[in-house]
Amino acid sequence: MPLTYRRVAQLRTPQDFRNYTVAIGADFPFDDDLAVGDDAPLAQPYSYKDIRLNNRFCILPMEGWDGTPDGHPTELTRRRWERFGLSGAALIWGGEAVAVRHDGRANPNQLLLNETTVSSIAGLRDSLLRAHRQAATYAGDVPFIGLQLTHSGRFARPSGGLEPRTLYRHPLLDRKFHVNAERAILSDDEIDRLVEDFIVAAVLAQQAGFDFVDIKHCHGYLGHEFLTAIDRDGKYGGSFENRTRFLRNIVAGIRSAAPGLDIGVRLSAFDWIPFRPGPDGTGEPETPDSGRYPYAFGGDGGGLGIDLTEPKRFLDLLLELDIHLVNITAGSPYYVPHIQRPALFPPSDGYQPPEDPLLGVARQIRVTAQLKQHRPELLFVGSGYSYLQEWLPNVGQAVIRAGIADFIGLGRMVLTYPEMPADVLAGQPLRRKQICRTFSDCTTAPRKGMVSGCFPLDDFYKQRPEYDQLAALKKTEKDG
């Protein structure tokens, strides 16, 4: 990695953090001192409809690749959901991505929601609630819990190998992932049936007790790909109206079949051209075939810029659909992870960061702020905060105080330090040895066919056989 990228753990004081972020051009809201008590920004309640959410922390969907082949959770899955509950966060966004049918699973162990699995998935929610009652911040409150519904599209691996279902011929991603484009493309009739699968899954989620479902539109999965289907013919491609028909039809069906169930959308609000490792392992952008790259939703057409015109229009549509829950993320972990999940240490199949990861965090905060300004009526969850490490609470507090997001979303951080929100709200010192350092083993392990978890910092995962397997694989790759 370039020597100019300092580790966040080396920035030991607020002034160190300020000086370094100014030097690299990362513009962060930042509070030197953390407030505690009823007046603390992160402890402020949020009124959503007739619901009171008692703090400003949200747990983002965190998948473990640890379900059963038929889509049920395992003890590993339950442990993760229990730790979500221990966080004390008032908002649980989806728990994890759950496929609405088998061919949409991102891996053979992804949860699958159907009549046979609904009771065990309901049990995950029950486990989370029991753990929430043990959280340091518990005061008789109940978190607002959603379930993220998905079809993995071009990144579907229901049996282990890539079995993509796509919407159009993508000049770069088809080549990058060896996709037989014509065979993979879904017909309009197939999409119509998939819409019905989402509606059925939403009905089951409501039966399982979930407060809302997230119709996933991020990270390169199928919902996200609809937003870039400009070259597709028929009713699901071309115009903005057609590219959002998938969402609109699902929402109409849920409103009819599951009245009272709330709906949210996790959105990759901007995207870039795919990156690849350069000669020295540092990420570099692919070269678009035509010199332009129109396949990035929220992109400027050049591949490396941002234009929020369509994302703002998408937010307008959400408001028209009476959807007020929106969770902002970016890009995809498969082809541009450094803008989606900033990290100093990439997964084994990734590339060295082409920019200081703090710039990626700042970019996500800035985009979320711009979208919040456009539609302040919506409840916004921000993402990308884990890389801030010790300084996550200071930035998060400043973000909430300034009103540029409504909730601070935590993903990787809660794998090893689920109690961080509770500790911050209680004014307890952070447990430095539990803070996520973005070693990316939680991604490398499943890319190698193992369960996900924080192998470097979580003693539970250190005792599992995958710990040694992963260490051996990483050593082999390092030695070449």
C-alpha positions in Angstrom: 0.0 0.0 0.0 1.2 3.5 -0.6 3.2 4.8 2.4 1.1 8.0 2.5 -2.0 6.1 3.8 -1.8 6.3 7.5 -3.6 3.8 9.6 -6.6 5.3 11.5 -5.3 3.7 14.7 -2.2 5.9 14.5 -4.4 9.0 14.6 -4.5 9.1 18.4 -6.1 12.5 19.1 -8.9 14.6 17.5 -6.3 17.0 16.3 -4.3 14.2 14.6 -7.5 13.1 12.8 -8.3 16.6 11.8 -4.8 17.4 10.5 -4.6 14.2 8.5 -8.0 14.4 6.9 -7.4 18.0 5.9 -4.0 17.0 4.4 -5.6 14.4 2.2 -8.6 16.5 1.3 -11.2 14.4 3.2 -13.9 16.8 4.3 -15.5 15.4 7.5 -18.0 16.8 10.0 -16.3 16.1 13.3 -16.9 16.7 17.0 -13.9 16.7 19.3 -16.0 15.8 22.3 -18.8 13.2 22.6 -22.0 14.1 24.4 -23.6 11.7 26.8 -27.1 11.7 28.2 -30.5 12.8 27.0 -29.2 15.7 25.0 -26.5 13.7 23.1 -27.2 13.8 19.3 -26.7 10.1 18.9 -29.2 9.5 21.8 -31.9 11.7 20.3 -35.2 9.9 19.6 -36.5 9.9 16.0 -40.2 9.9 15.4 -41.1 7.7 12.4 -44.8 7.7 11.7 -46.2 6.7 15.1 -43.1 4.9 16.2 -40.4 6.3 18.5 -36.9 5.1 17.7 -34.7 5.8 20.8 -31.3 6.4 19.3 -29.6 7.1 16.0 -27.8 3.9 15.4 -28.7 1.4 12.6 -27.4 -2.1 12.0 -26.8 -2.7 8.3 -27.5 -6.1 6.6 -24.6 -8.4 7.4 -24.6 -11.8 5.8 -22.6 -14.7 7.1 -22.7 -17.4 4.3 -23.7 -19.7 7.1 -27.3 -20.9 6.5 -28.3 -24.4 5.5 -28.5 -25.6 1.9 -32.3 -25.3 2.0 -32.2 -21.7 3.4 -32.6 -22.1 7.1 -30.5 -20.2 9.6 -27.9 -22.1 11.7 -26.4 -21.4 15.2 -23.8 -19.1 13.5 -26.7 -17.1 12.0 -28.5 -16.9 15.3 -25.3 -15.8 17.1 -24.9 -12.9 14.6 -28.5 -11.7 15.0 -28.1 -11.9 18.8 -25.1 -9.6 18.5 -27.2 -7.2 16.4 -29.6 -7.1 19.3 -26.8 -6.5 21.9 -25.9 -3.3 20.0 -28.9 -1.5 21.4 -29.4 0.1 18.0 -32.9 1.4 17.5 -33.1 0.4 13.8 -32.2 -3.0 12.3 -32.0 -2.7 8.6 -32.8 -6.1 7.2 -30.6 -8.3 9.4 -29.2 -9.7 6.2 -30.0 -10.3 2.6 -32.6 -13.1 2.2 -33.3 -14.5 -1.3 -36.9 -14.7 -2.5 -36.2 -17.8 -4.5 -33.4 -20.4 -5.0 -31.9 -19.1 -8.2 -31.5 -15.6 -6.6 -29.2 -16.8 -3.8 -25.7 -15.2 -3.8 -24.2 -18.4 -2.3 -25.5 -21.9 -1.5 -25.8 -21.0 2.2 -27.8 -17.7 1.8 -31.1 -17.6 3.7 -34.1 -18.3 1.6 -37.6 -17.1 2.6 -40.4 -19.5 1.8 -43.2 -21.5 3.6 -40.7 -24.0 5.0 -38.2 -21.5 6.3 -40.4 -18.7 7.6 -40.7 -20.0 11.1 -36.9 -20.4 11.5 -36.3 -16.9 10.1 -38.9 -15.5 12.5 -36.8 -17.1 15.2 -33.9 -14.9 14.2 -36.0 -11.9 15.0 -37.0 -13.4 18.3 -33.3 -14.1 19.2 -32.4 -10.5 18.3 -35.2 -9.1 20.6 -34.1 -11.3 23.5 -30.6 -10.0 23.1 -31.8 -6.4 22.8 -33.3 -6.7 26.2 -29.8 -7.4 27.6 -28.3 -4.3 25.9 -26.8 -1.6 28.2 -29.2 0.9 26.7 -32.4 -1.1 27.1 -35.2 0.9 28.6 -38.2 -1.2 27.6 -37.9 -0.1 23.9 -38.3 -2.4 20.9 -36.1 -1.9 17.8 -37.7 -1.4 14.4 -36.7 -4.5 12.5 -36.7 -5.1 8.8 -35.8 -8.0 6.5 -33.9 -7.4 3.3 -35.3 -9.2 0.3 -33.1 -9.8 -2.7 -32.4 -11.6 -6.0 -28.6 -11.6 -6.6 -28.9 -11.3 -10.4 -25.6 -11.4 -12.2 -23.9 -12.4 -8.9 -26.2 -15.4 -8.2 -24.4 -18.5 -7.0 -27.1 -20.8 -5.7 -25.1 -24.0 -6.2 -21.6 -22.5 -5.7 -20.6 -21.5 -9.2 -21.7 -18.4 -10.9 -25.2 -18.8 -12.4 -26.0 -15.2 -13.4 -29.4 -13.8 -14.3 -29.0 -10.4 -15.9 -31.1 -7.7 -17.6 -28.9 -6.7 -20.5 -25.6 -7.3 -22.2 -23.0 -5.4 -20.1 -19.8 -4.7 -22.2 -17.5 -4.9 -19.2 -19.1 -7.0 -16.5 -20.1 -9.8 -18.9 -16.5 -10.1 -19.9 -15.1 -9.6 -16.4 -17.2 -12.4 -14.9 -17.4 -14.6 -18.0 -21.1 -14.3 -18.4 -22.9 -15.9 -21.4 -25.0 -12.9 -21.9 -27.9 -14.2 -24.0 -28.5 -17.2 -21.9 -28.4 -15.2 -18.7 -30.9 -12.4 -19.6 -34.2 -12.6 -17.9 -37.3 -12.2 -20.1 -40.1 -9.8 -19.2 -42.3 -12.8 -18.4 -39.7 -14.1 -16.0 -39.4 -10.7 -14.3 -43.2 -10.6 -13.9 -43.0 -13.9 -12.1 -40.1 -12.7 -10.0 -42.2 -9.7 -8.9 -44.7 -12.1 -7.6 -42.0 -14.0 -5.7 -41.0 -10.7 -3.9 -44.6 -10.1 -3.0 -45.0 -13.6 -1.6 -41.8 -13.2 0.4 -43.0 -9.9 1.8 -46.2 -11.5 3.0 -44.2 -14.2 4.8 -41.9 -11.5 6.3 -45.0 -9.8 7.8 -46.2 -13.2 9.1 -42.7 -13.6 10.7 -43.2 -10.3 12.6 -40.9 -8.0 10.7 -41.8 -4.3 10.7 -40.7 -3.7 7.1 -39.0 -5.2 4.1 -36.2 -3.7 2.1 -36.5 -4.1 -1.6 -32.7 -4.2 -2.3 -31.4 -1.9 -5.0 -27.7 -1.8 -4.3 -24.3 -3.4 -4.8 -24.8 -4.7 -8.4 -27.6 -7.1 -7.5 -30.7 -7.4 -9.6 -32.6 -4.5 -8.2 -29.6 -2.2 -8.7 -29.1 -3.5 -12.3 -32.6 -2.5 -13.2 -31.6 1.1 -12.7 -29.0 0.9 -15.4 -31.0 -1.2 -17.9 -30.9 1.6 -20.5 -30.1 -0.8 -23.4 -32.9 -3.2 -22.5 -36.0 -3.3 -24.8 -39.5 -3.8 -23.4 -41.3 -2.6 -20.4 -38.4 -3.0 -17.9 -35.7 -1.1 -19.8 -34.8 2.2 -21.5 -36.7 5.1 -19.8 -36.5 5.9 -16.1 -40.2 4.9 -15.8 -39.5 1.5 -17.3 -36.3 1.0 -15.2 -38.2 1.6 -12.0 -41.3 -0.6 -13.0 -39.8 -3.6 -11.1 -39.9 -1.6 -7.9 -43.2 0.0 -8.5 -44.9 -3.3 -9.3 -43.4 -5.0 -6.2 -44.6 -2.1 -4.0 -48.1 -2.2 -5.5 -48.3 -5.9 -4.8 -47.1 -5.6 -1.2 -49.5 -2.8 -0.5 -52.3 -5.1 -1.6 -51.2 -8.4 -0.2 -49.5 -7.3 3.0 -51.3 -4.1 4.2 -49.5 -2.4 7.1 -46.1 -3.8 6.2 -43.6 -0.9 5.8 -41.2 -0.8 2.9 -37.6 0.6 2.6 -35.0 0.6 -0.1 -31.2 0.3 0.3 -29.8 2.2 -2.7 -26.4 2.4 -4.3 -26.8 6.1 -5.0 -23.7 6.3 -7.2 -21.5 3.8 -9.0 -18.3 3.8 -11.0 -16.8 1.8 -13.8 -15.3 -1.6 -12.7 -11.8 -1.5 -11.3 -9.1 -4.2 -11.6 -5.6 -4.7 -10.0 -2.9 -2.7 -11.8 0.7 -3.8 -12.3 1.5 -3.1 -8.7 -1.8 -4.5 -7.3 -3.3 -1.0 -6.9 -6.8 -0.7 -8.3 -7.2 1.0 -11.6 -10.4 1.6 -13.7 -11.2 -0.6 -16.7 -11.3 1.2 -20.0 -14.8 1.7 -21.5 -15.1 0.3 -25.0 -16.7 3.5 -26.3 -14.9 6.0 -24.2 -18.2 6.6 -22.3 -19.7 4.5 -19.4 -23.5 5.0 -19.1 -24.0 1.9 -16.9 -23.3 3.5 -13.6 -26.5 4.7 -11.8 -25.6 8.1 -10.3 -22.5 8.3 -12.5 -21.6 11.2 -14.8 -21.1 9.0 -17.9 -17.3 9.1 -17.7 -17.0 6.2 -15.3 -15.3 8.1 -12.4 -17.7 10.9 -11.6 -21.0 11.4 -9.8 -24.2 12.9 -11.1 -27.1 12.7 -8.6 -29.9 13.7 -11.1 -31.4 10.2 -11.4 -30.8 9.3 -7.7 -32.7 12.4 -6.7 -35.5 11.4 -9.2 -35.5 8.0 -7.6 -36.0 9.6 -4.2 -38.9 11.6 -5.6 -40.4 8.3 -6.7 -40.0 6.7 -3.3 -41.9 9.6 -1.8 -44.7 9.1 -4.4 -44.8 5.5 -3.4 -45.1 6.5 0.3 -41.7 4.9 1.0 -39.8 6.9 3.6 -37.1 4.5 4.6 -33.9 4.9 2.5 -30.5 3.5 3.2 -27.7 5.0 1.1 -24.7 3.0 0.0 -22.5 3.0 -3.2 -21.1 0.8 -5.9 -20.6 -2.9 -5.6 -18.2 -5.2 -3.6 -17.6 -7.2 -6.8 -16.2 -4.7 -9.1 -15.6 -1.4 -7.2 -15.2 -2.2 -3.5 -13.1 0.8 -2.5 -16.0 3.2 -3.0 -18.5 0.8 -1.4 -16.6 -0.6 1.6 -13.5 1.5 2.2 -10.7 -0.6 3.7 -6.9 -0.4 4.0 -6.6 -4.2 3.6 -8.5 -5.6 0.6 -10.0 -9.1 0.4 -7.9 -11.8 -1.4 -9.6 -11.2 -4.8 -9.5 -7.4 -4.5 -7.0 -4.7 -5.2 -5.0 -2.3 -3.1 -6.9 0.9 -2.5 -6.3 3.6 -5.2 -7.1 6.3 -2.7 -6.9 6.8 1.1 -10.0 4.9 2.3 -11.0 8.0 4.4 -11.7 9.7 1.1 -14.2 7.0 0.3 -16.0 7.4 3.7 -16.1 11.2 3.2 -17.6 10.7 -0.3 -20.4 8.6 1.0 -21.2 11.1 3.8 -21.2 13.9 1.3 -23.5 12.2 -1.2 -25.9 11.2 1.6 -26.0 14.8 2.8 -26.8 16.0 -0.7 -29.7 13.5 -1.0 -31.0 14.3 2.4 -31.0 18.0 1.5 -33.1 17.1 -1.6 -35.6 15.0 0.2 -35.5 15.9 4.0 -38.9 14.2 4.4 -37.3 10.8 4.1 -35.5 8.9 6.9 -31.9 8.5 5.7 -29.4 5.9 6.9 -25.8 6.5 6.1 -23.2 3.8 5.4 -19.4 3.4 5.1 -18.6 4.5 8.7 -16.7 1.4 10.0 -13.4 2.5 8.5 -13.4 5.6 10.8 -12.7 3.1 13.7 -12.0 5.1 16.9 -13.4 8.2 15.4 -16.7 6.8 14.2 -18.7 8.2 17.1 -17.1 11.7 16.7 -18.0 11.8 13.0 -21.4 10.1 13.6 -22.4 12.6 16.3 -21.4 15.5 14.0 -23.4 14.1 11.1 -26.6 13.7 13.2 -26.1 17.1 14.9 -25.9 18.7 11.4 -28.9 16.8 10.1 -27.1 15.4 7.1 -28.3 11.9 7.9 -30.8 10.5 10.4 -29.1 7.3 11.4 -25.5 6.0 11.5 -25.3 2.6 9.8 -22.9 0.1 11.2 -21.9 -3.1 9.3 -18.5 -4.8 9.7 -18.0 -3.0 13.0 -20.7 -5.0 14.7 -19.2 -8.4 13.8 -16.4 -7.9 16.3 -17.8 -5.0 18.4 -21.6 -5.3 18.6 -21.7 -3.3 21.8 -20.2 -0.1 20.2 -23.5 1.7 20.0 -24.4 0.8 23.6 -21.0 1.9 24.8 -21.1 5.2 23.0 -24.6 6.0 24.3 -23.6 5.1 27.8 -20.5 7.2 27.7 -18.2 4.2 28.1 -14.6 4.1 26.7 -14.3 2.3 23.4 -12.9 -1.2 23.6 -9.9 -0.7 21.2 -9.1 -4.3 20.9 -12.5 -5.0 19.5 -12.6 -2.2 16.9 -12.8 -3.4 13.3 -9.5 -2.6 11.4 -11.0 -3.6 8.0 -8.7 -6.6 7.5 -11.4 -7.9 5.2 -11.2 -11.5 6.4 -15.0 -11.4 6.7 -15.1 -11.1 2.9 -12.0 -13.2 2.0 -13.4 -16.3 3.9 -16.7 -16.6 2.0 -14.9 -15.9 -1.3 -13.0 -19.0 -0.4 -16.0 -21.0 0.4 -16.0 -20.6 4.2 -18.4 -18.9 6.6 -17.9 -15.2 7.3 -16.9 -13.7 10.6 -14.2 -11.5 12.2 -11.4 -14.1 12.3 -8.7 -11.6 13.5 -10.5 -10.1 16.5 -13.4 -12.4 17.5 -12.2 -15.2 19.8 -15.2 -17.3 18.8 -14.0 -17.4 15.2 -10.4 -17.8 16.2 -11.4 -21.2 17.6 -13.0 -22.4 14.4 -11.2 -24.6 11.8 -11.6 -21.9 9.2 -9.2 -19.7 11.1 -6.2 -21.9 10.3 -7.5 -22.6 6.8 -7.8 -18.9 6.0 -4.4 -18.2 7.4 -2.9 -20.9 5.2 -4.6 -19.6 2.1 -3.5 -16.0 2.8 0.1 -17.2 3.3 0.0 -19.2 0.1 -1.3 -16.2 -1.9 1.3 -13.8 -0.3 4.2 -16.2 -1.1 2.9 -16.4 -4.7 
